[in-house]
Amino acid sequence: MEEMEEELKCPVCGSFYREPIILPCSHNICQACARNILVQTPESESPQSRRASGSGVSDYDYLDLDKMSLYSEADSGYGSYGGFASAPTTPCQKSPNGVRVFPPAMPPPPTHLSPALAPVPRNSCITCPQCHRSLILDDRGLRGFPKNRVLEGVIDRYQQSKAAALKCQLCEKAPKEATVMCEQCDVFYCDPCRLRCHPPRGPLAKHRLVPPAQGRVSRRLSPRKVSTCTDHELENHSMYCVQCKMPVCYQCLEEGKHSSHEVKALGAMWKLHKSQLSQALNGLSDRAKEAKEFLVQLRNMVQQIQENSVEFEACLVAQCDALIDALNRRKAQLLARVNKEHEHKLKVVRDQISHCTVKLRQTTGLMEYCLEVIKENDPSGFLQISDALIRRVHLTEDQWGKGTLTPRMTTDFDLSLDNSPLLQSIHQLDFVQMKVPATPILQLEECCTHNNSATLSWKQPPLSAVPAEGYILELDDGNGGQFREVYVGKETMCTVDGLHFNSTYNARVKAFNKTGVSQYSKTLVLQTSEVDIKKLLAVAWFAFDPGSAHSDIIFSNDNLTVTCSSYDDRVVLGKTGFSKGVHYWELTVDRYDNHPDPAFGVAHMDVMKDVMLGKDDKAWAMYVDNNRSWFMHNNSHTNRTEGGITKGATIGVLLDLNRKTLTFFINDEQQGPIAFENVEGLFFPAVSLNRNVQVTLHTGLPVPDFYSSRASIA
């Protein structure tokens, strides 16, 4: 109940309500406090002048707040009547709970009447200290406000529940523990106050004194005072006015302003409003429960934030320390290079000094020797050595030629450190949003299939704040197998070719950025087209695949025309693989030189690409020259058939996976019998050729007429 205490305290005095009255705005105030905050209004704003002018609509007239402000909007502590030039400003004060209130304009006259009965100044106005709504009192003054008996009872129960030991109610300072209670006076006394204020003689001798605990019980069980009508003080409330939403007495119905209003029984409305309040409390209780759970969540967040802060701070320190360590290591490496350059320069210069010193000593010695020889006076002796000395002098002079007296090393260090990019990176070092992008949404209205291809489109959620750097689209194998990546990039639409016909695929997409990847989108189910021979549907549209071909294959004409740069046979596959249905395509020979043996057929994806088609067990082919053809699989040659190809010839390939057969045609005529039977699996159209052959692919063709007729009969 401690949380309820603020509801039980007056907004003016800050103490528990004493004789609370209910203002028209539904807020409560002590009766004495209400008198203390009354102010007088100009005569023109009085209820009488309003009623005389015909503008009055009720006994209590609310003031125009645009004309009059009884509380200051600024923090100056003063409020005034802004609409009346002659009205003096009235300093305001703050109540113990911080609400601004107004002191009386003048001290109330001394009176021995109770606050409810004492007269109020003429044209008095009161402002609610909570909602600041102002109203002018009528002739009844404060007596016109109903008393809140329910609030008094709640306060009484609350105070009784809070009092561990009942205290004397007459002690002036530090109330002592009560020893008795007078049932008639309804007052708790300690022994000194009882002897002084309630002597056992005279009229008080008949009062009954009981122990405090018994008095508390009797007070709790005693009937509460019944509230009386504010207009007819001697009458109790007996009905409830539905229009005015207030209890009234029978005189109000007979002669008062409620005579024409709808009224209901007080007891029935009491039960109805209790029920409505209980229902409203249920909703409020749910909100309070949610608020408590939310507070628990917030407290947990506080703890988690503290833990994450410690962890993040440690991580930040570790990262910065790692950068500092790396910089120190690099610093040591660079200093080592500077020291190495320093030692190299010193060595070169010192070696040159040593070499030059030796040569200078030798030259000086030769010069001194020659000077001494010149001093000799023996001509024959001089001439014996003069030629040799002259040659030595010239040779020594030549040794001091150009470049000898030039330094071999500069004093400058040809090392410069460009640290501006690193400094810029350090200045730009900042935190990034450690969040993965939101899960993409597949746009179903734009996703579709056509023949054996599927087009998928997706987008980021509308309120996504984390950008995505790209997307990953995944499809399964069309048979409920594992997903595989078919697209990685920034686009939000992708068309996937080469799917199986008459198959069901599952597709999903996810987004990624530097932080990580998002959750997968919802899985979309796609159905590729079904081959119908009876309707001769041409559904196989494809081109050659540069990604899986041998590197010597040369592509042109939007990957529909191929040739080769090598004299050896090289293999190229189509982009589309088939595992179901009937499929027919043709190849036109654009160039045919020197009688090569190109091969045509089908193969698995892992077929050998650097040998003739059919040399391994991964391909089923027909190879043909200018005179005859052979069928070949796993390097086994069968069914030699007369009839070859030239420039302009057309080779047809019919793959019937319903019957599991492979048949070849040359110039619209079947070449030999059915080439292969019992073929199963995933097959790609395939060709092998060398530089003497160029062929062009034609797809989306109808099945030959005679084969369609045969299939219909079958």
C-alpha positions in Angstrom: 0.0 0.0 0.0 3.0 2.3 0.3 2.8 3.1 -3.4 -0.7 4.5 -2.8 0.5 7.2 -0.4 0.9 9.9 -3.1 -2.8 9.5 -4.0 -3.7 10.3 -0.4 -1.7 13.5 0.0 -3.0 17.0 -0.8 -1.2 18.7 -3.6 -1.1 22.0 -1.7 0.0 21.1 1.9 1.7 17.8 1.0 0.0 16.1 4.0 -2.7 13.5 4.1 -6.1 15.0 3.1 -8.1 16.5 5.9 -11.8 17.0 5.1 -11.1 16.7 1.3 -13.5 18.3 -1.1 -14.0 17.3 -4.8 -13.5 20.0 -7.4 -15.5 20.0 -10.6 -12.3 18.8 -12.5 -12.5 15.6 -10.2 -9.3 16.5 -8.3 -9.3 16.7 -4.5 -8.0 19.3 -2.1 -8.2 19.9 1.6 -10.9 22.2 2.6 -8.5 24.4 4.5 -6.1 24.5 1.6 -8.9 25.4 -0.8 -9.6 28.5 1.4 -5.9 29.4 1.4 -5.6 29.5 -2.3 -8.7 31.5 -3.0 -8.2 34.8 -4.9 -10.6 37.6 -5.9 -11.6 38.3 -9.5 -12.7 41.6 -11.0 -16.4 42.4 -10.6 -17.0 42.0 -14.3 -16.1 38.3 -14.0 -18.4 37.5 -11.1 -21.1 34.8 -11.5 -23.8 37.4 -10.9 -22.5 39.6 -13.7 -22.3 36.6 -16.0 -25.8 35.5 -15.2 -27.1 39.0 -15.7 -25.5 39.2 -19.1 -27.0 35.8 -20.0 -23.6 34.2 -20.5 -23.7 32.0 -17.4 -24.2 28.3 -18.0 -23.6 26.8 -14.5 -23.2 27.7 -10.9 -19.4 27.4 -11.3 -18.0 29.5 -14.1 -14.6 28.5 -15.6 -12.4 31.5 -16.4 -11.0 32.0 -19.9 -7.5 30.9 -19.5 -6.4 33.1 -22.5 -7.5 36.1 -20.4 -6.3 34.9 -17.0 -3.3 32.8 -16.0 -3.0 31.9 -12.3 0.3 30.1 -12.7 3.5 31.3 -14.2 4.7 29.6 -17.4 8.2 30.9 -16.7 10.2 29.9 -13.7 10.1 33.4 -12.1 7.8 32.3 -9.3 5.1 34.9 -10.1 1.7 34.7 -11.7 -0.7 37.4 -12.5 -4.0 38.2 -14.2 -2.8 38.9 -17.6 -6.1 40.2 -18.9 -6.7 42.9 -16.3 -4.4 45.9 -16.4 -5.6 47.0 -13.0 -5.1 43.7 -11.2 -1.9 43.5 -9.2 0.5 40.7 -9.7 0.2 38.0 -7.1 3.4 36.1 -6.1 2.9 32.4 -6.0 4.6 29.8 -3.9 5.3 26.0 -4.2 3.7 23.3 -2.2 5.8 20.6 -0.6 5.2 18.3 -3.6 6.2 21.0 -6.1 2.8 22.3 -7.3 2.5 26.1 -7.7 -0.3 27.6 -5.6 -1.4 31.1 -4.8 -1.6 32.6 -1.3 -4.7 34.4 -0.4 -4.9 38.0 -1.8 -5.5 39.2 1.8 -5.5 37.4 5.2 -8.9 35.8 5.9 -10.8 37.6 8.6 -10.7 36.0 12.0 -13.7 33.7 12.6 -14.7 31.0 14.9 -16.6 29.1 12.2 -15.4 26.0 10.5 -13.6 26.4 7.2 -16.7 25.1 5.4 -19.0 27.6 7.1 -16.7 30.6 7.2 -17.7 33.2 4.5 -15.4 33.6 1.5 -14.5 36.9 -0.1 -16.9 38.1 -2.8 -16.2 37.0 -6.3 -13.7 34.4 -5.1 -11.8 32.2 -7.7 -10.0 28.9 -7.1 -7.5 27.2 -9.4 -7.0 23.5 -9.2 -3.3 23.0 -8.2 -3.0 19.9 -10.4 -4.7 20.6 -13.7 -4.7 24.5 -13.2 -8.3 24.8 -14.3 -9.8 27.9 -12.7 -13.4 28.6 -11.7 -15.4 31.3 -9.9 -17.3 30.3 -6.7 -21.0 31.1 -6.3 -22.7 32.3 -3.2 -22.3 28.9 -1.5 -18.6 29.2 -1.5 -16.7 26.1 -0.6 -19.9 24.5 0.7 -20.9 24.0 -2.9 -18.2 21.3 -3.3 -19.0 17.7 -2.2 -16.9 16.1 0.5 -15.0 13.0 -0.4 -16.0 10.6 2.4 -14.6 7.6 0.5 -11.1 9.2 0.4 -11.3 10.0 4.1 -12.1 6.3 4.8 -9.2 5.1 2.7 -6.8 7.5 4.4 -8.1 6.3 7.8 -7.5 2.7 6.9 -4.1 3.4 5.4 -2.9 5.3 8.5 -4.2 2.5 10.8 -2.3 -0.1 8.7 0.9 2.0 8.9 0.8 2.7 12.6 2.8 0.1 14.4 1.8 1.6 17.8 -1.2 4.0 18.3 0.0 7.4 19.2 -1.6 10.0 21.3 -3.5 12.6 19.2 -3.1 15.5 21.6 0.7 15.5 22.3 2.2 18.6 20.8 5.8 17.3 20.3 6.9 13.7 19.9 3.5 12.0 20.4 3.6 9.3 23.1 2.1 5.9 22.8 -1.7 6.0 23.5 -3.0 4.2 26.5 -6.8 4.7 26.0 -9.3 5.7 23.5 -12.6 7.6 24.1 -15.3 6.1 22.0 -17.5 9.2 22.3 -14.7 11.7 21.5 -13.0 9.3 19.0 -9.6 10.4 20.3 -6.5 8.4 21.4 -4.9 9.7 24.7 -1.7 9.1 26.5 -2.0 9.2 30.3 -0.8 12.8 30.8 -3.1 14.1 28.0 -6.1 12.1 29.3 -5.7 13.6 32.8 -5.3 17.1 31.4 -7.9 17.0 28.5 -10.3 14.3 29.5 -10.8 14.3 33.3 -13.1 11.6 34.7 -15.7 14.1 36.0 -18.5 16.2 34.8 -20.1 15.4 31.4 -16.9 13.4 30.4 -17.4 11.0 33.3 -20.1 9.2 31.2 -17.7 8.7 28.2 -16.4 5.2 27.7 -12.6 4.7 27.7 -11.3 1.5 26.0 -7.8 0.2 25.2 -6.3 1.5 22.0 -6.5 -1.8 20.1 -10.2 -2.2 21.0 -10.7 1.4 20.0 -9.0 0.8 16.6 -11.4 -2.1 16.0 -14.5 -0.1 17.1 -13.4 2.8 14.9 -13.0 0.5 11.9 -16.4 -1.1 12.5 -18.2 2.2 13.3 -20.5 3.4 10.5 -19.0 6.1 8.3 -20.5 9.5 8.1 -23.0 9.6 5.2 -22.4 12.4 2.7 -25.1 14.9 2.4 -26.3 16.9 -0.6 -24.3 20.0 -1.3 -27.5 22.0 -2.2 -29.7 20.6 0.6 -27.3 20.0 3.5 -29.9 18.2 5.6 -30.8 15.6 3.0 -28.9 12.5 2.2 -28.2 11.3 -1.3 -30.9 8.9 -2.5 -30.7 8.9 -6.3 -28.1 9.3 -9.1 -28.4 11.8 -11.9 -27.2 10.1 -15.1 -26.9 13.4 -17.0 -24.9 15.3 -14.4 -23.1 12.1 -13.2 -23.5 12.8 -9.5 -25.6 11.6 -6.6 -28.6 13.8 -5.7 -31.3 14.0 -3.0 -35.1 13.9 -3.4 -35.4 17.7 -3.1 -33.0 18.1 -6.0 -35.5 16.0 -8.1 -38.6 17.9 -6.9 -37.5 21.5 -7.0 -33.8 21.6 -8.1 -32.0 21.7 -11.4 -32.1 17.9 -11.7 -35.9 17.7 -11.9 -36.0 17.0 -15.6 -32.9 14.8 -15.7 -32.8 11.0 -15.9 -32.1 9.5 -12.5 -31.5 5.9 -11.3 -31.4 4.2 -8.0 -28.3 5.0 -6.0 -27.7 1.3 -5.0 -28.0 0.1 -8.6 -25.6 2.7 -10.0 -23.2 2.0 -7.1 -23.0 -1.6 -8.1 -22.8 -0.8 -11.8 -19.9 1.7 -11.3 -18.1 -0.7 -9.0 -18.4 -3.3 -11.7 -17.1 -0.9 -14.3 -14.2 0.2 -12.1 -13.3 -3.4 -11.5 -13.3 -4.1 -15.2 -11.2 -1.0 -15.8 -8.8 -2.1 -13.1 -8.4 -5.4 -14.8 -7.0 -3.7 -17.9 -4.9 -1.4 -15.8 -3.7 -4.5 -13.9 -2.6 -6.1 -17.1 -0.7 -2.9 -18.0 0.9 -2.8 -14.6 2.0 -6.4 -15.0 3.5 -5.7 -18.3 5.2 -2.7 -16.8 6.7 -4.8 -14.1 8.0 -7.3 -16.6 9.3 -4.5 -18.7 11.1 -3.1 -15.7 12.7 -6.5 -15.1 13.8 -6.5 -18.8 15.2 -3.0 -18.4 17.1 -4.0 -15.2 18.5 -7.0 -17.1 19.5 -4.7 -19.9 21.4 -2.5 -17.4 23.3 -5.5 -16.3 23.9 -6.7 -19.8 25.0 -3.2 -20.9 27.5 -3.1 -18.1 28.8 -6.5 -19.0 28.9 -5.7 -22.7 30.7 -2.4 -21.9 33.4 -4.2 -20.0 33.8 -6.7 -22.7 33.8 -4.1 -25.5 36.2 -1.9 -23.7 38.6 -4.9 -23.2 38.2 -5.7 -26.9 38.9 -2.1 -27.9 42.0 -1.9 -25.7 43.2 -5.2 -27.2 42.7 -3.9 -30.7 44.4 -0.6 -30.1 47.3 -2.5 -28.3 47.6 -4.8 -31.3 47.9 -1.7 -33.6 50.5 -0.2 -31.3 52.5 -3.4 -31.2 52.3 -3.7 -35.0 53.5 -0.1 -35.3 56.3 -0.7 -32.8 57.4 -3.8 -34.8 57.3 -1.8 -38.0 59.2 1.0 -36.4 61.9 -1.4 -35.3 62.1 -2.8 -38.9 62.4 0.7 -40.4 65.0 1.7 -37.9 67.0 -1.4 -38.8 66.9 -0.4 -42.4 68.1 3.1 -41.5 71.0 1.6 -39.5 71.9 -0.7 -42.3 72.0 2.3 -44.7 74.0 4.2 -42.2 76.6 1.5 -41.9 76.8 1.0 -45.6 77.4 4.8 -46.2 80.1 4.9 -43.5 81.8 1.8 -44.9 82.0 3.2 -48.4 83.3 6.6 -47.2 85.8 5.0 -44.8 87.1 2.6 -47.6 87.5 5.6 -49.9 89.3 7.5 -47.1 91.7 4.6 -46.6 92.4 4.1 -50.3 92.9 7.8 -50.9 95.2 8.1 -47.9 97.4 5.3 -49.2 97.6 6.8 -52.7 98.3 10.2 -51.2 101.2 8.9 -49.1 102.6 7.1 -52.1 102.3 10.2 -54.3 103.9 12.4 -51.7 106.8 9.9 -51.3 107.3 9.8 -55.1 107.3 13.7 -55.2 109.9 14.0 -52.4 112.1 11.3 -54.1 111.9 13.1 -57.5 112.9 16.4 -55.8 116.0 14.7 -54.3 116.9 13.2 -57.7 116.7 16.6 -59.3 119.3 17.9 -56.8 121.9 15.3 -58.1 124.7 16.8 -60.3 125.8 13.6 -62.0 124.3 13.8 -65.5 125.0 10.2 -66.5 123.5 8.9 -63.3 120.4 11.2 -63.6 119.8 10.1 -67.2 119.9 6.5 -66.2 116.8 6.8 -64.0 115.1 10.0 -65.4 113.0 8.2 -68.0 111.6 5.7 -65.5 110.8 8.5 -63.0 109.1 10.6 -65.7 106.9 7.6 -66.6 106.0 6.9 -62.9 105.1 10.5 -62.4 102.8 10.5 -65.4 101.3 7.2 -64.4 100.7 8.4 -60.8 99.1 11.6 -62.2 96.9 9.6 -64.4 95.7 7.6 -61.4 94.4 10.8 -59.8 92.3 11.3 -62.9 88.6 12.2 -63.2 86.4 10.5 -60.6 89.2 9.6 -58.2 88.7 12.7 -56.1 84.9 12.4 -56.3 83.0 11.0 -53.2 81.5 7.6 -53.9 78.6 8.1 -51.5 76.3 11.0 -50.7 75.6 12.2 -47.2 71.9 12.2 -47.8 69.7 9.2 -46.8 67.5 8.3 -49.8 64.8 6.9 -47.5 61.5 8.7 -47.1 58.6 7.5 -45.0 55.1 8.3 -46.3 52.9 8.1 -43.2 50.0 10.2 -44.4 47.8 7.3 -45.4 48.3 5.6 -42.0 47.7 8.9 -40.2 44.5 9.3 -42.2 43.4 5.8 -41.4 44.1 6.4 -37.7 42.1 9.6 -37.7 39.2 7.8 -39.5 39.4 4.9 -37.0 35.8 4.6 -35.7 33.2 2.2 -34.7 31.0 0.4 -37.2 27.5 -0.8 -36.8 28.0 -4.4 -35.8 24.7 -5.5 -37.3 23.8 -7.9 -40.0 21.2 -6.8 -42.6 17.6 -7.7 -42.3 16.2 -10.8 -43.9 15.3 -10.2 -47.6 11.7 -10.6 -48.8 10.9 -12.5 -51.9 8.6 -10.5 -54.2 6.2 -13.3 -55.2 4.4 -11.2 -57.9 7.7 -10.8 -59.8 9.0 -14.4 -59.4 8.1 -16.8 -62.3 9.4 -19.7 -64.4 9.6 -20.0 -68.2 10.5 -23.3 -69.8 13.5 -24.5 -67.8 14.6 -21.2 -66.4 13.4 -19.3 -63.2 13.4 -15.6 -62.5 13.5 -14.5 -58.8 13.1 -11.1 -57.3 13.6 -9.9 -53.8 13.9 -6.7 -51.7 15.0 -5.5 -48.3 12.2 -4.9 -45.6 10.8 -1.3 -45.9 12.0 -0.3 -42.4 15.4 -1.9 -42.6 18.1 0.5 -41.4 21.2 -1.7 -41.9 22.4 -1.7 -45.5 23.1 -4.9 -47.4 26.3 -5.2 -49.5 25.0 -8.1 -51.5 22.8 -11.2 -51.7 23.2 -14.9 -52.0 20.5 -16.9 -53.9 20.3 -20.6 -53.3 18.3 -23.4 -55.1 18.1 -27.0 -54.4 18.7 -29.7 -57.1 15.0 -30.0 -58.1 14.7 -33.3 -56.3 14.6 -32.2 -52.7 18.4 -32.3 -52.3 20.8 -29.8 -50.7 20.8 -26.1 -51.6 23.6 -24.6 -53.7 24.5 -21.1 -54.4 23.5 -19.9 -57.9 24.0 -16.2 -57.5 26.1 -13.8 -55.4 26.0 -10.1 -56.0 24.3 -6.7 -55.4 21.4 -7.1 -57.8 17.9 -7.9 -56.4 16.8 -10.0 -59.4 18.3 -13.1 -61.0 17.3 -15.5 -63.8 18.6 -19.0 -63.5 18.9 -21.0 -66.7 19.6 -24.7 -67.3 17.1 -26.2 -64.8 15.5 -29.6 -65.2 12.2 -29.6 -67.1 9.1 -30.8 -65.2 10.8 -30.3 -61.8 10.1 -28.6 -58.6 12.7 -26.3 -57.1 13.0 -24.6 -53.7 14.6 -21.2 -53.7 15.7 -18.9 -50.9 17.9 -15.8 -50.5 19.9 -14.1 -47.8 21.7 -10.7 -47.5 25.2 -10.1 -46.2 27.5 -7.2 -45.2 30.9 -6.9 -43.5 29.4 -8.0 -40.2 27.8 -11.2 -41.4 24.8 -12.7 -43.2 21.1 -12.4 -42.4 18.6 -15.1 -41.9 17.2 -16.9 -45.0 14.0 -15.6 -46.5 11.0 -17.8 -46.7 11.4 -20.7 -49.2 9.7 -20.3 -52.6 8.6 -23.3 -54.5 9.0 -23.1 -58.3 7.8 -25.5 -61.0 9.5 -25.7 -64.4 7.7 -26.5 -67.7 6.7 -30.0 -68.7 7.6 -31.3 -72.2 4.5 -32.3 -74.3 5.4 -34.1 -77.5 1.8 -34.3 -78.7 1.7 -30.5 -78.7 5.2 -30.3 -80.0 6.2 -27.7 -77.5 9.7 -26.2 -78.2 11.0 -25.6 -74.7 14.8 -26.2 -74.9 16.4 -22.8 -75.4 20.1 -22.6 -74.6 23.6 -21.5 -75.7 27.1 -22.8 -75.3 28.7 -22.4 -71.9 32.1 -20.5 -71.8 32.5 -21.3 -68.1 32.8 -25.0 -68.6 34.5 -25.1 -72.0 38.1 -25.9 -72.8 40.3 -22.7 -72.9 41.0 -23.3 -76.7 37.4 -22.9 -77.6 36.5 -19.6 -79.4 33.0 -18.2 -78.9 31.0 -15.7 -81.1 27.4 -14.9 -82.0 26.2 -14.6 -78.4 27.8 -18.0 -77.6 25.8 -19.8 -80.3 28.8 -20.2 -82.7 32.1 -22.0 -81.7 35.4 -23.0 -83.2 38.8 -23.8 -81.8 42.4 -22.4 -81.9 44.0 -25.9 -81.6 44.6 -28.7 -84.1 43.5 -31.1 -81.3 39.9 -31.8 -80.5 38.4 -29.7 -77.7 35.0 -30.1 -75.9 32.4 -27.5 -75.3 29.0 -28.0 -73.5 25.7 -26.3 -73.6 24.4 -24.3 -70.6 21.3 -26.3 -70.1 21.2 -29.8 -68.6 18.3 -32.3 -69.2 17.1 -35.1 -67.0 13.5 -35.4 -68.1 11.4 -35.0 -71.3 12.2 -35.0 -75.1 14.7 -32.5 -76.5 15.9 -31.7 -80.0 18.6 -29.3 -81.3 20.6 -28.8 -84.4 24.1 -27.7 -85.4 25.0 -26.1 -88.7 28.5 -26.7 -90.1 29.8 -23.2 -91.0 33.4 -24.2 -91.9 34.8 -27.6 -92.7 38.4 -27.8 -93.9 40.9 -30.7 -94.4 38.4 -33.5 -93.5 38.4 -33.3 -89.7 36.2 -35.5 -87.4 34.0 -33.3 -85.2 31.8 -35.1 -82.7 28.2 -34.3 -81.6 26.2 -35.6 -78.7 25.6 -35.3 -74.9 27.9 -35.5 -71.9 28.0 -35.2 -68.1 29.4 -32.0 -66.6 32.7 -33.7 -65.7 33.5 -35.0 -69.2 37.1 -34.7 -70.4 37.6 -31.5 -72.3 40.9 -32.1 -74.1 40.0 -35.2 -76.1 37.4 -36.2 -78.7 33.9 -36.4 -77.4 33.1 -40.1 -76.5 36.6 -41.1 -75.5 35.7 -41.4 -71.9 32.6 -42.9 -70.1 31.1 -39.4 -69.5 30.0 -38.8 -73.1 27.8 -40.4 -75.8 28.6 -39.0 -79.3 28.5 -39.4 -83.0 31.8 -38.4 -84.8 31.7 -37.9 -88.6 34.0 -37.0 -91.5 33.2 -36.2 -95.1 32.2 -39.9 -96.0 30.9 -41.8 -92.9 30.1 -41.7 -89.2 30.5 -43.7 -86.0 28.9 -43.8 -82.6 31.3 -43.7 -79.7 31.1 -44.0 -75.9 33.9 -44.9 -73.5 36.2 -45.1 -76.6 34.1 -47.8 -78.1 33.3 -47.3 -81.8 30.1 -48.8 -83.2 27.6 -48.7 -86.1 29.7 -47.3 -88.9 27.2 -45.6 -91.3 27.9 -44.2 -94.8 27.2 -40.5 -95.3 29.3 -37.6 -94.1 29.2 -33.8 -93.8 30.4 -30.8 -95.7 30.2 -27.1 -95.2 26.5 -26.2 -94.7 25.5 -29.6 -93.4 23.1 -29.8 -90.5 23.4 -32.3 -87.6 20.4 -33.0 -85.4 20.5 -34.5 -81.9 17.4 -36.0 -80.4 17.5 -36.9 -76.7 14.4 -38.8 -75.5 14.7 -39.2 -71.8 11.2 -40.6 -71.6 12.4 -43.6 -73.6 16.0 -43.2 -72.5 17.4 -43.0 -76.1 19.7 -40.8 -78.1 19.3 -40.5 -81.9 21.3 -38.5 -84.6 20.3 -36.9 -87.8 22.2 -35.4 -90.8 20.4 -33.1 -93.1 17.0 -34.1 -91.6 17.6 -37.8 -92.2 18.3 -40.2 -89.3 21.9 -41.3 -89.3 22.0 -45.0 -88.6 19.9 -46.7 -85.9 19.1 -45.4 -82.5 22.6 -44.6 -81.3 22.3 -45.3 -77.6 19.7 -46.7 -75.3 19.2 -46.8 -71.5 20.7 -43.4 -71.0 19.8 -41.9 -67.6 21.0 -39.0 -65.6 21.7 -35.3 -66.2 23.0 -34.6 -69.8 24.3 -31.5 -71.4 24.5 -30.9 -75.1 28.1 -31.3 -76.2 30.4 -30.9 -79.3 34.1 -31.6 -79.9 36.0 -29.9 -82.8 39.4 -28.4 -83.8 40.4 -25.3 -85.7 39.2 -26.7 -89.1 35.6 -26.7 -88.0 33.1 -24.0 -87.0 29.5 -24.8 -86.0 26.4 -22.8 -85.0 23.8 -24.0 -82.5 20.0 -23.9 -83.1 17.7 -24.6 -80.2 13.9 -24.4 -79.4 13.2 -26.6 -82.4 10.3 -29.0 -82.8 10.9 -32.8 -82.7 11.1 -34.3 -86.3 7.7 -35.2 -87.7 8.3 -38.9 -88.1 9.5 -39.2 -84.6 6.5 -37.3 -83.2 4.2 -39.7 -85.1 6.0 -42.7 -83.8 5.8 -41.4 -80.3 2.1 -40.7 -80.6 1.5 -44.3 -81.9 3.6 -45.7 -79.0 
